[in-house]
Amino acid sequence: MKKLFSCSLATAVILLFNSCATNPVTGKRDINFVSEEQEVAMGLQADPAIVAQFGLVQNPTLQRFIQEKGSQMAAISHRPNLKYEFKIVDSPVLNAFAVPGGFVYFTRGIMAHFNSEAQFAGVLGHEIGHITARHSAQQQSKSTLAQVLLMGGMIASPTLAQYGNELSQGAGLLFLKFGRDDERQSDELGVEYSTKIGYDASHMADFFQTLQRQSQQSGQGEIPTFLSSHPNPGDRYNTVHQLADQWQKQTNATNLKEGRDSYLRMLEGLIYGEDPKQGFVENSIFYHPELKFQFPIPAGWQHQNSPQQVQMAPQDGKAMMFLRLAQGTSLEAAAQKMLTDNQLQAIESKQVTVNGLPALAVISQQAPQQQQQQQAQQQQAPPIQALSYFIQYGGNIYNITGVTAATDFNTYFPAFSATATNFRQLTDQEKINRKPEVVRIKTVKTPGTLQQVLQTYNVPSKRFDEMAILNGMQLTDRIAANTLIKVVEK
């Protein structure tokens, strides 16, 4: 047994030695089991799924802007040889992310909250930094090494082997997000890259205040430094300001650009918040104006809408429900494909109608896994159980499925059933014709505080704080005449 354990550790050491590569940013040797070719392949595989998940913003001006600035920045980065792609995806969430191989994505939500080209450029440099420093590739490599070491431990300890599946999942979770060190390094690269293409990187620090205020307004509160993979936004503000000063002195940079007005003008007409045509929630009811259906969301449940599906979950996280288009030419074929794809077995099925629409209701359970059969019954997690409705309407088959542990199925069955059986045609013309809110750029005519200026544009008082965050200002800030500001209108 000791010999086997020693061999497994030796294998890990050999893998570690042979898989070190020079980091393009630091020049140091890093553990890396992923080659550059594999990175590019990972990006090429992920990109279509990401675009399908969110959709792209139909705004040629902004899409051209992010591609031009991204290409300019990539050329002076530590990995200019990669073929980068930059895209704005159709999501109201404030987010930007990168995947290996040179693929960078910004949401329209974060684009709306930038208040200058310099703020945008700093975050763009941060995301390119994740790619150039190979953070995603290192993350994958750490996960691989963890599995190698875990296998060695399992060979050495039969007791540990009993929990191999749980430990494997835990090892993956350790590297699920970028660590604080990676985020700090990307902040440094964001300052470096944006400065090198002529932007004042201190404005990147200002955007961290916007993120902090948005987090507080949404009820998340301040993110504790030691409980988040991202550094505290307040800490990042101070650090980035210091880094910006250092890079400006180091490069003798002068006349660095902010680009406030030029950036704001590009936002004119950008959809803000949820786009009603993709579906929206009002009073716990989901409406889809284009496909003309509606259904209720259980009280207190969270929801997330994307072009592919609507997901719902209670606060305790013990259940999940989704609505998506089913695949198949008949209700039976659609049900069989869903069950097969998700390794479920039907235990009850019946033809029903849902508000006059033909439907098939199916109760199913997780199919037994052979590897689980070899373990003692008490060590297995409870199997999952699902209630699925397949509803034929408007030339489509819609699948509403609720999933939970079999032990909790009776608890969540009423919520699953109520949502599915209340799926119906949407006929309310006000909901069908609902228009999105869009960003409008206004030129201030009369100087005053931001609050006074917002009042002149008939902004409701309950949205003053929201508009202050959107503009990166305080309500008490003095606004000079001819200043551009953002408001939101239909």
N, C-alpha and C positions, 0 to 999 in steps of 0.2 A: 504494500500500500504506500509506504514511504517512497519507494522507487517510482511508482506511478505519479505521485504528487510532485516529486523532484523533476520528473520529465515534463510534466505540464508546466511547471514554473520555468523550466529551461526553455520550453517552447515560447512562453510569453516573453522571456528575455530576448530570444532571437528575433521574435516579431518586433519587439520594441527597438532593437538595434538596427534592424534592416528597414524599419519604417520611419526613421527620422529624416526629415527634409528641412532645408533651410527656409525659414519664414521670410517672405519677400519684404516684410515691413521691418522686422527686428534684426534680420541677418543671423538669428540664432537657429539652432537645430530644434525642431518640434516633432513630437510624435504625430505621424500622419500615415494612416493606412489608405487614404484616398488620393489618387493621382489627380493631376489637373484635368486629364481626359475624363476621369470619372466625375469630377466636379461639374464639368460642362454637360456631361450626359445627365446628371441629376437635375441641372437647371432646365435642360431641354425637355425632360420628362415632366417636371413640375409646372412649367409655364402654361401649357394648355389647360391643366386642371385649375390653376389659379384664375386664369381668364374666364373659364367656364363658371367657376364658383361666384365671381363678382361681376363679370362683365366689364367692358372698358367705357370710360367716360367719352361721350361723343362731343369732344371739344378739340378741334384741330389746332387751335392756337395754343392751348395748354399742353397738349400732347407733343407738339413740335418744340415747345419751350423746354420741357423736361428732357427730351431726347437731345436737344442741342447742348444744354448745360451739362447733362450727364456725359455726353461724348467728350466735351471739352475737359471736364474734370477727370474722366477715365484716362485721358491722354497723358496727364501729368501725375497719375497715381503710381503706386508701386507695381501694378500689374497691367500695363497698357496693352499687352498682347491679347488680352481676352476680348471677345466680341460681346460688348455690353448691350443690354436692352433695358429701356426705361419706360414705364407705363403708369398711367393713372387709372386706377380701378374704381368701379362705381359702388362705393360704400360710404355712408355718412360718418363712419367711425374715424376718430383721429388716429391714424396709424401710417407707418411706413415700414417696409420690411424688404429684406434681400434674401435670395436663395443662391446657392453655390453656382459658380460658372458665369456670373455677370448679369443676373436678372434682378432688377430693382423695381419696387412697386410703391406708389404713393396713393392713398385714398383721396377722393374728392373732399372728404371731411377735413383732412389735414391741410390740403391745398387752400381751402376756404379760410383757415385760421392763420396762415402765414400772412405777415403784413409787409413783407419786402422780399426782393430777390435774395438779399443777404441771409435772411432767416431760412428761406428755402435751401439755399446753397449749403449752409452749415449742416442741415439735416441730410441733404443729398450726400455730402462728403462722409457723414457718419455711416450711412448705409453702404456706400462704396467701400468704406473702411472695413466693414464686416467681411466683404469679399476679398479685399486685398490682403488682409491679415489672416485669411483662411479660417475664420472662426467657425463657420459651418462645417468645414472639412475636419477641423480639430475635434469638434463636437462629435461627429460621426466616429472618428478614430478612438476617442476616449470611450465611447460606448462599446466599440469592438473590443478594445483592450479589457474593459470591465467584464465582458462576456468570457474572454480567454481566462482571466484570473478566477472568475466565478467557476468555470468548469474545473479548474485545478482544485479549488476548494471542495467542490462536490465529490471529486474522486477521493479526496483525503477523508471526507467526513460523511458517512452515510446519513447522519442526522441532518446535516445541511442540505444534502441531496433531496430530502423530503420536501424542502421548501424552495427547490430550484426555480420553479415557475414564478413564484412571488418575488424571489430575489432578482431574477432576470428583469421583471417588470420594474423593480425598484432601481436597478442599475440604469435602465433607460431613462427613468424620470430624473435621475441625477443630472443628466446632460440635456434635458428637454429644452432649456432656455439658455441664452447667453448669460454668463456670469457677470458680476460687477466689473471685474478686471477687463473683460472683453468690451463692455460698454464704455468704460473709461478710455480704453485705447481707441475705440471708434470715435469718441468725442474729440480726442487729440487729432485723429486723422481728419475729422470733419473740419476742424480749425485750420489744419495745414492745407488741405486741398482747396477749401473755399478762399483762403488767403492767396494761394498761388494763382487762382484764376481771377483775382482782383476784387474780392468782396471783403467787407469789414466783418470779420467773424464774431465780433462782440455781439452782433445782433442775433446770432445763434443762441447766445446765452439768454437773451430776452425771450426767446420762444419757450425756453424751459419754464419761465414764469407763467406763460399761457397754459402750458400743460398742467402745471401745479394748480392753477386756478380752476381749470376745467375739471380736474379730478375732484377738487373740493366741492364744486357746484353740483356734480353728478352724484354726490353722496359718498364717494369713495374715501374722502378725507385725504390727509397727507400720507404719502407712501413712506412708511418707516424705512430708514436706511438699511437696517439689518434684516428686514423681512421681504425685501424685493431684490430680484435679479438686476434691476436697473438702479443706478445710484439715485439718491434723493434729489428731486428737481432743484431744491434750494442749493444743495451742495454743488450740483452741476453748474448752476448759474455763476457762482463765484469762481469755480475752477476754469470754466470756459473763458470768462473774462480775463483771467490771468494768462491763459494760454494764448488768447488773441493778442494781448499786449506783447508777449514774448515773440510771437511769430512776426508781428509787425516790425519789431526792433531788429530781429534776426535777418529779415529779408529787406530791410530799409524800405518797406512798402509805403507808398504815399498815394493820396487820392483814391483810397479804397472805396468801393461803391456800396451804397445801401439799396438803391433801386426800389424805393417805396411806391411812388406813383405809377411807374411802369408796371410793377407787379399787380397793384390793385386794379388797374384798368383791364388786365387780362381776366379778372374774376367776374366781370360784369356778366350777369345772366347764369352763373354757375348754380346748379341745383343745390339747395341747402337742406340738410336733414334728410328724412325719408322721402323717397320718390314715390308718390301715390300710385303711379301706374305699375310699380313692382309689388304693390300690396302695402297696406298700412293697418295699424291697430288703433281702434278708438273704442273706449269703454269696454275693453276686454273682448272685442270682436275683431277678427281679422277680415279685412275686405280686400278683394283683388278686382279692381275696376276693369282691367283688360280682359281677364278670363271670366269675369262676372260670377264670382262665387263668394260666399262668406261662411265663417264658422267661428264658434266661441273658443276663447282660450281660458282654461281653468283659472279661477280666481287665485291671485297670488303667484301664479307661475311666470317665470321669465320666458322671453321669446327672442328668437333671432331669425331674421328673414334674409334670404339670399335668392338669386335667380333659380337655384336648383331645388331649394326646399325651405319650409318653415319648420324650425325646431322649437320645442317647448319643454320646459323642465321646472319642477317645483324647487323651492329653496333648499330642501334637504338633499337634493341630488339623487334621490333613490329611484327616480323614474325618468323616462324621456319619451316624448311623443314627437312625431314629425308628420308633415304632409309633403308629398312629392308626386310627380307624375309617375305612374306605373308603366312598365314595359310589357306589351302583349296585346294581341288582337281581341282577346275576350277576357272577361272577369276571371275565369278559371286559369287561363294561361298567365295572366298578370300575377295572380296569387301564387302559382307554382314557381314562377321565376323569382319572386321576392323571397319565398321560403328557401329555395335552393341557394340563392346568392348569400343568404344570411345563416345558412346551416340550421334552419328551423324545421320542425316536423309538426304538421297539422294534427290537432287532437279533436277538433270540432270545427265544422264548416256548415254554413247554411245560406241559402239565397234569401235576400231581404230587399226591402225598398227603403230608401232614405229620402223623405220628403218628395215622394213620387219618382225618385231616380232609381234605376236598377242597381243593385249592389250585392256584394258577397262579403259575409262576415266570417272571419277565421280566428280561432284561438289556437296558438301554436306554442311549442316548447323548444328549447335548445336541443339540437340533436346530440346524442352522446358522443363523446370524444374517446377514441380507443386509448390514448395515452392517459386519460383521466381514470379509465377503468382499472388501471394497474395500481392506483393509489387507494388508500383506505377511504371509505365513504365519508368519515368525519373530517377528512382533510380537504374535501372538495368544497368549492364555493357553491351556493345554491344555484341551480340552473335558472336561466331567464325564461320568462313567459311573456307572451305578447298577444294583444288583441289588435287585429287588422281589419279595416274596412276598405274594400275596393269599390269605388263608386263611379258609374258611367255617366258622364255629363259633358255636353258641348263638344263631342268628338274626341274627348280624352277619357282616360281612366285615372282617377285620383286615388292614391293610397294614403290613408291615415292609419298610422300604427303607433300604439303605445306599448312600451317595453319596461319591465321591471323584474326584480327577482321573483321567482315563483312563490316564495314565502310572503311577498308583499302584493301579489297580484290582486287579491280580493279587495285590498285597501284602495288600490288605484283604478280598479275596474270601472267604478262609476264615473270618474273623470275622463277616462279613455272613451267610454261609451257615449257620454254626453257630448263630447266634442265631435265625434264621428257622426252620431245620429242627428246632429243639428247642422251639418253641412247642407247648404241650400243655395239656390240661385240668388244672385244679387240683382235687385231691381231698382233700388233707391238711386234715382238719377243724380242726386247731390253727391253721393259716394262715387258713382261711376264717372262723373265729370270733375272730380276733385283735382285741383291744380297744385303743382309743387310750389314751395317757397324757393325763391332764388335770391342770390346776392345782387344787390344794387349798389353802385358806387355813386356817392353824392359829393358835390363840391359845396363846402360850407360857405354860406353867404354872410352870415352874421356871427362874429366871434362870440364865444361863451364857453361854459363848461361842456364836457361831453354830454352830461345829462340834459342840459338846456338844448343842445343841438339835436339830440335824439327826440326831444319833445316837439321840435319844429317839424320833424318828419313823421309825427303821429305814431311813434313807437310806443306800444303799451308799456306802462310802468313795470309790469311784472316781468318784462323782458329786458329791462335796463342792464342788469348784471350780465345777462347772456350776451348782449350787444357790446358791452365793455370788454368782455373777454375776447369776442370775435375781432375787435379792433386792437387788442393788445394795449388797452388803456384803462385808466381808472375813471369813474364817473365824474370825479372832481378835476380831472385834467383840463387845462385851458386849451381850447381849440382856436387857432387863428383862422381868419377868413382865407378862402381859397384852398383850405386843407381838404384832401380827399378822405372820406370815411365810408365804412361799409354799413348798410342796413339790410334787412331782409323783408322782401315783399312777395306777394303772389302775382 
